[in-house]
């Protein structure tokens, strides 16, 4: 399988998963807080690692991941109806920590900038 075809499948699956979550009828799922960030398809196309970013507390995140795990069949059938592919991959949801990490980095940078400004001001007062 060419890399181009694999990337096209990953991109299409990402779109379909986003559509599918908006069509879910489970009232526990807060659709506006769920974002699928990327899909990584295995070389044999048997597994799709789906990275999910969920806004909320840790308990909300864990609960939402459990709901998504239980709805794997729904997502798999949704993909099967919309993509012509020999075998529908087994979906494995994984928490995407990218957004959390970027927020932490931003906070650290802001703290460093505040400390630097404080040090610069104290140097000016000392002159």
Backbone torsions as a table, in degrees:
resi	resn	phi	psi	omega
1	UNK	NA	133.3	-179.3
2	UNK	-74.0	154.9	179.6
3	UNK	-63.7	-37.2	-179.5
4	UNK	-60.7	-46.5	-179.4
5	UNK	-63.9	-40.8	179.1
6	UNK	-61.5	-44.9	179.3
7	UNK	-65.4	-36.5	177.3
8	UNK	-65.0	-42.2	177.7
9	UNK	-63.2	-43.1	178.9
10	UNK	-61.3	-43.6	-179.9
11	UNK	-64.8	-43.2	-179.8
12	UNK	-66.8	-40.0	178.1
13	UNK	-63.7	-38.2	178.0
14	UNK	-60.8	-44.8	177.9
15	UNK	-62.8	-45.2	-178.1
16	UNK	-65.5	-38.4	178.1
17	UNK	-64.5	-38.2	177.4
18	UNK	-65.1	-40.1	176.2
19	UNK	-64.6	-43.5	-176.3
20	UNK	-63.8	-40.3	-178.8
21	UNK	-66.4	-31.1	178.1
22	UNK	-72.9	-21.6	179.0
23	UNK	-93.6	-4.3	178.9
24	UNK	-63.5	142.0	-178.6
25	UNK	-103.3	7.6	-179.8
26	UNK	-74.2	118.6	-177.4
27	UNK	-69.3	-16.6	179.9
28	UNK	-75.7	-18.9	-177.2
29	UNK	-85.5	120.5	176.0
30	UNK	-93.4	94.7	-170.5
31	UNK	-60.2	-33.6	-177.3
32	UNK	-72.6	-12.0	-179.4
33	UNK	-99.3	-3.8	-177.3
34	UNK	-105.0	131.4	177.0
35	UNK	-137.9	124.1	174.5
36	UNK	-85.9	119.7	-173.5
37	UNK	-92.0	-37.1	177.0
38	UNK	-162.4	159.7	176.8
39	UNK	-125.3	130.2	175.2
40	UNK	-115.7	115.5	-178.6
41	UNK	-93.5	135.0	177.8
42	UNK	-68.6	161.3	-177.4
43	UNK	-61.0	-33.1	179.1
44	UNK	-89.0	3.4	178.4
45	UNK	61.3	24.3	178.1
46	UNK	-89.4	-24.2	-176.6
47	UNK	-130.5	141.7	175.2
48	UNK	-126.6	114.0	175.1
49	UNK	-85.8	116.9	-177.4
50	UNK	-107.4	118.2	-179.5
51	UNK	-92.5	125.8	-173.7
52	UNK	-117.6	131.8	173.9
53	UNK	-108.7	124.9	-176.4
54	UNK	-126.2	127.9	176.6
55	UNK	-86.6	136.6	178.8
56	UNK	142.0	-175.1	179.0
57	UNK	-74.4	169.9	-179.8
58	UNK	-59.8	-38.7	179.5
59	UNK	-67.7	-38.8	176.8
60	UNK	-62.4	-41.5	-179.0
61	UNK	-63.9	-47.6	-179.6
62	UNK	-63.3	-41.4	179.9
63	UNK	-63.8	-42.8	179.9
64	UNK	-66.0	-40.6	177.1
65	UNK	-62.0	-39.2	177.2
66	UNK	-63.4	-42.0	179.1
67	UNK	-63.2	-43.8	178.8
68	UNK	-63.8	-39.6	177.6
69	UNK	-59.9	-42.3	-179.4
70	UNK	-70.1	-23.4	-178.5
71	UNK	-96.5	17.1	-178.9
72	UNK	-55.9	-40.1	-179.9
73	UNK	-60.5	-40.9	177.7
74	UNK	-61.0	-47.1	-179.4
75	UNK	-65.3	-40.7	-179.2
76	UNK	-64.6	-42.6	179.1
77	UNK	-69.0	-35.0	178.3
78	UNK	-63.2	-42.7	177.6
79	UNK	-65.2	-43.3	-179.0
80	UNK	-61.4	-33.4	179.6
81	UNK	-75.8	-21.0	-172.8
82	UNK	-112.6	-13.1	178.6
83	UNK	-125.7	132.8	174.2
84	UNK	-85.4	105.0	-178.6
85	UNK	-144.7	144.9	-174.0
86	UNK	-61.8	-51.4	176.4
87	UNK	-125.0	136.2	177.3
88	UNK	-80.6	127.5	-176.6
89	UNK	-68.3	151.4	173.0
90	UNK	-73.0	125.9	-176.3
91	UNK	-89.2	132.0	176.0
92	UNK	-124.5	112.1	-179.3
93	UNK	-82.6	134.9	178.5
94	UNK	-133.1	141.7	179.5
95	UNK	-72.4	127.4	177.3
96	UNK	-91.1	117.5	-177.1
97	UNK	-93.8	5.4	-176.2
98	UNK	-60.6	-45.2	-178.4
99	UNK	-67.8	-42.6	177.7
100	UNK	-58.8	-45.1	-178.1
101	UNK	-65.8	-39.0	179.5
102	UNK	-66.8	-35.1	176.7
103	UNK	-65.7	-43.0	178.6
104	UNK	-62.4	-42.2	179.3
105	UNK	-63.3	-42.4	179.0
106	UNK	-61.2	-41.5	178.8
107	UNK	-64.1	-41.2	178.9
108	UNK	-63.6	-43.8	179.2
109	UNK	-63.3	-39.7	178.0
110	UNK	-64.1	-40.2	178.8
111	UNK	-63.5	-43.2	178.8
112	UNK	-62.9	-42.8	179.3
113	UNK	-62.7	-40.9	178.4
114	UNK	-63.7	-43.9	179.0
115	UNK	-64.0	-39.0	-179.7
116	UNK	-66.7	-42.1	178.4
117	UNK	-64.3	-40.4	177.5
118	UNK	-62.9	-40.4	178.8
119	UNK	-68.4	-39.2	178.7
120	UNK	-64.9	-40.9	179.9
121	UNK	-66.9	-38.9	179.2
122	UNK	-68.6	-33.2	176.4
123	UNK	-65.9	-40.0	-179.9
124	UNK	-66.6	-37.6	178.2
125	UNK	-68.5	-31.3	-179.0
126	UNK	-74.2	-23.6	-179.4
127	UNK	-72.0	NA	NA
